[in-house]
Amino acid sequence: MAIDVLDTIRPDVERILPRVGSGSEPPHHRQNGPGGSGGDGSNGLPARPVANAIVAMLLFLGADLMLFAGFIGAFIVFRFGAESWPPPGQPTLPLNVTTANTVVLLLSGVTMAVTLRLLKIGSPQRIKKGLLVTTILGIVFLSVQGYEWVRLVKFGLTLSKGVFGSTFYTLIGCHAAHVAGAVIWLSVVLLRYSNQARIHVNGANLGIKLIAMYWFLVVALWPILFVLVYLK
């Protein structure tokens, strides 16, 4: 999954990196030939400008990773600093159901990777089917997780039930909020480009690339959270 999204956005990222440290070079000193910095380094053609949305998304993903790093660090401190985890009297987390739900989310990452690959080929109908399947899998993941949360609350695990409850709902809830936002965004992308003729427009392709980057983040984070929170 990560390889597919990196292959897709690599041309944009490679056009970002040469700019770092090259600001001191006057524009008129740049060559536009095959070996000059004004081309793409292979055929001498001028490089396309980097989409601002790609740059913004890379910055956002970096900030998001730091947010989760802070939450995970706090959870590790509380978990391994406690005498027993979970504390006595707290309900057991639904391991089997969450394991199956993990497979669902990972499968959505696979369908998104396939959709991203189809974007290079140019298959509008299959692209829309891939987006639809990914959206459905995301909704299934959220529905199962919400159902299990309702059961946990009935069994007494609430946000105010000590460190165990607060850290569980903060960490897993933050991820669920990200998945919900990704599902909404993915639904908007799917509806916006329901017209087959518009799927070839650069804006449509860019929208799919952006949601794919975000989707891979929430999918990649979940196995880490699953191991830390649900496995003893």
C-alpha positions as CSV (number, residue, x, y, z in Angstrom):
1,M,0.0,0.0,0.0
2,A,2.7,2.4,1.0
3,I,4.7,1.6,-2.1
4,D,1.8,2.4,-4.4
5,V,1.1,5.8,-2.8
6,L,4.8,6.7,-2.8
7,D,5.1,5.7,-6.5
8,T,2.1,7.9,-7.3
9,I,3.2,11.0,-5.5
10,R,7.0,10.6,-6.0
11,P,7.0,13.0,-9.0
12,D,5.5,15.7,-6.9
13,V,7.8,15.0,-3.9
14,E,10.9,15.0,-6.2
15,R,9.9,18.4,-7.5
16,I,9.7,19.7,-3.9
17,L,13.0,18.5,-2.7
18,P,15.3,20.2,-5.3
19,R,13.9,23.5,-4.1
20,V,15.4,23.1,-0.7
21,G,18.8,24.9,-0.7
22,S,18.4,26.1,-4.2
23,G,17.0,29.5,-3.4
24,S,20.4,31.3,-3.7
25,E,20.7,30.4,-7.3
26,P,19.4,33.2,-9.6
27,P,16.7,32.0,-12.0
28,H,18.8,33.2,-15.1
29,H,21.6,30.9,-14.1
30,R,19.5,27.8,-14.5
31,Q,19.8,25.7,-17.6
32,N,16.8,24.4,-19.5
33,G,18.6,21.6,-21.3
34,P,18.5,17.9,-20.5
35,G,21.2,18.3,-17.8
36,G,20.0,21.6,-16.4
37,S,18.0,22.1,-13.2
38,G,15.2,23.7,-15.2
39,G,14.1,20.3,-16.6
40,D,13.0,17.1,-15.1
41,G,16.4,15.6,-15.5
42,S,15.4,13.0,-18.1
43,N,14.0,14.6,-21.2
44,G,14.8,18.3,-20.7
45,L,11.1,19.3,-20.5
46,P,10.1,21.9,-17.8
47,A,9.0,20.3,-14.6
48,R,5.3,20.7,-13.8
49,P,4.6,22.9,-10.7
50,V,4.0,20.9,-7.6
51,A,0.4,20.9,-6.5
52,N,0.1,23.0,-3.3
53,A,-2.4,20.4,-2.0
54,I,0.3,17.7,-2.1
55,V,2.7,19.9,0.0
56,A,-0.1,20.7,2.4
57,M,-1.1,17.1,2.8
58,L,2.5,16.1,3.5
59,L,2.8,18.7,6.2
60,F,-0.6,17.7,7.7
61,L,0.4,14.0,7.8
62,G,3.6,14.9,9.5
63,A,1.8,16.9,12.2
64,D,-0.8,14.1,12.5
65,L,2.0,11.5,13.1
66,M,3.4,13.7,15.9
67,L,0.0,13.9,17.5
68,F,-0.4,10.2,17.6
69,A,3.2,9.8,18.7
70,G,2.3,11.9,21.8
71,F,-0.8,9.9,22.5
72,I,1.0,6.6,22.1
73,G,3.9,7.8,24.3
74,A,1.5,8.7,27.0
75,F,-0.4,5.4,26.7
76,I,2.9,3.5,27.0
77,V,3.9,5.4,30.1
78,F,0.5,4.7,31.8
79,R,0.3,1.0,30.7
80,F,3.7,-0.1,31.6
81,G,3.8,2.0,34.7
82,A,0.7,0.4,36.2
83,E,0.8,-2.6,38.5
84,S,-1.9,-4.4,36.4
85,W,-3.3,-3.6,33.0
86,P,-6.2,-3.4,32.6
87,P,-7.0,-2.6,36.3
88,P,-9.2,-5.1,38.2
89,G,-12.9,-4.7,37.7
90,Q,-12.6,-3.3,34.2
91,P,-14.3,-5.2,31.3
92,T,-12.2,-7.2,28.9
93,L,-11.7,-5.6,25.5
94,P,-13.3,-7.4,22.6
95,L,-10.2,-9.0,21.1
96,N,-11.8,-11.5,18.6
97,V,-14.2,-9.0,17.1
98,T,-11.6,-6.3,16.9
99,T,-9.2,-8.7,15.2
100,A,-11.8,-9.3,12.5
101,N,-12.4,-5.6,12.3
102,T,-8.7,-5.0,11.9
103,V,-8.7,-7.3,8.9
104,V,-11.6,-5.2,7.4
105,L,-9.6,-2.0,7.8
106,L,-6.4,-3.6,6.3
107,L,-8.5,-4.9,3.4
108,S,-9.7,-1.3,2.8
109,G,-6.1,-0.3,2.5
110,V,-5.6,-3.0,-0.2
111,T,-8.6,-1.8,-2.2
112,M,-7.3,1.8,-2.0
113,A,-3.9,0.7,-3.2
114,V,-5.6,-1.1,-6.1
115,T,-7.6,2.0,-6.9
116,L,-4.5,4.1,-6.8
117,R,-2.8,1.7,-9.3
118,L,-5.8,1.9,-11.6
119,L,-5.4,5.7,-11.5
120,K,-2.2,5.3,-13.5
121,I,-3.9,3.0,-16.0
122,G,-7.0,5.1,-16.4
123,S,-10.1,2.9,-15.8
124,P,-12.9,5.2,-14.6
125,Q,-15.5,2.5,-13.8
126,R,-13.0,0.3,-11.9
127,I,-11.7,3.4,-10.1
128,K,-15.2,4.3,-8.9
129,K,-15.8,0.7,-7.8
130,G,-12.5,0.7,-5.9
131,L,-13.5,4.0,-4.1
132,L,-17.0,2.6,-3.3
133,V,-15.6,-0.7,-1.9
134,T,-13.1,1.2,0.2
135,T,-15.8,3.5,1.5
136,I,-18.0,0.6,2.5
137,L,-15.2,-1.2,4.3
138,G,-14.5,2.0,6.2
139,I,-18.1,2.3,7.2
140,V,-18.1,-1.4,8.3
141,F,-15.0,-0.8,10.5
142,L,-16.6,2.2,12.2
143,S,-20.0,0.5,12.7
144,V,-18.4,-2.6,14.4
145,Q,-16.2,-0.3,16.5
146,G,-19.2,1.8,17.6
147,Y,-21.2,-1.3,18.4
148,E,-18.4,-2.6,20.6
149,W,-18.0,0.8,22.3
150,V,-21.7,0.7,23.2
151,R,-21.2,-2.7,24.8
152,L,-18.1,-1.5,26.7
153,V,-20.0,1.4,28.1
154,K,-22.8,-0.9,29.3
155,F,-20.2,-3.0,31.0
156,G,-18.9,0.0,32.8
157,L,-15.9,1.2,30.8
158,T,-16.4,4.9,30.4
159,L,-14.2,7.9,29.9
160,S,-14.3,8.8,33.6
161,K,-13.3,5.3,34.8
162,G,-9.8,6.1,35.7
163,V,-6.7,6.1,33.5
164,F,-7.6,2.9,31.6
165,G,-10.9,4.3,30.3
166,S,-9.6,7.7,29.6
167,T,-6.5,6.5,27.7
168,F,-8.5,3.9,25.8
169,Y,-11.2,6.3,24.5
170,T,-8.7,9.1,23.8
171,L,-6.3,7.0,21.7
172,I,-8.8,4.7,20.0
173,G,-11.4,7.5,19.7
174,C,-8.9,9.8,18.1
175,H,-8.2,7.2,15.5
176,A,-11.9,6.5,15.0
177,A,-12.4,10.3,14.4
178,H,-9.7,10.2,11.7
179,V,-11.4,7.2,10.1
180,A,-14.8,8.9,10.1
181,G,-13.3,12.0,8.6
182,A,-11.6,9.9,5.9
183,V,-14.9,8.1,5.1
184,I,-16.7,11.4,4.7
185,W,-13.9,12.8,2.5
186,L,-13.9,9.6,0.5
187,S,-17.6,9.8,0.0
188,V,-17.4,13.3,-1.2
189,V,-14.6,12.4,-3.7
190,L,-16.8,9.5,-4.9
191,L,-19.9,11.6,-5.4
192,R,-18.0,14.5,-6.9
193,Y,-16.5,12.3,-9.6
194,S,-19.5,10.1,-10.2
195,N,-19.6,11.4,-13.8
196,Q,-17.3,9.1,-15.8
197,A,-16.0,12.0,-18.0
198,R,-14.6,13.9,-15.0
199,I,-12.5,11.1,-13.7
200,H,-9.8,12.0,-16.2
201,V,-9.6,15.6,-15.0
202,N,-6.4,16.4,-13.1
203,G,-8.4,17.7,-10.2
204,A,-10.1,14.4,-9.9
205,N,-6.8,12.5,-9.9
206,L,-5.4,14.9,-7.4
207,G,-8.4,14.4,-5.1
208,I,-8.0,10.6,-5.2
209,K,-4.2,10.9,-4.5
210,L,-4.9,13.1,-1.5
211,I,-7.5,10.9,0.1
212,A,-5.3,7.8,-0.6
213,M,-2.4,9.4,1.3
214,Y,-4.7,10.2,4.3
215,W,-6.4,6.7,4.1
216,F,-3.0,4.9,4.2
217,L,-2.1,6.9,7.3
218,V,-5.2,5.8,9.3
219,V,-4.8,2.2,8.0
220,A,-1.1,2.0,9.0
221,L,-1.7,3.5,12.4
222,W,-4.3,0.9,13.4
223,P,-2.1,-2.2,13.7
224,I,0.1,-0.3,16.1
225,L,-2.8,0.8,18.2
226,F,-4.3,-2.7,18.1
227,V,-1.1,-4.3,19.4
228,L,-0.6,-1.7,22.2
229,V,-4.2,-1.5,23.4
230,Y,-5.9,-4.8,22.8
231,L,-3.0,-7.3,23.2
232,K,-1.7,-8.0,26.7
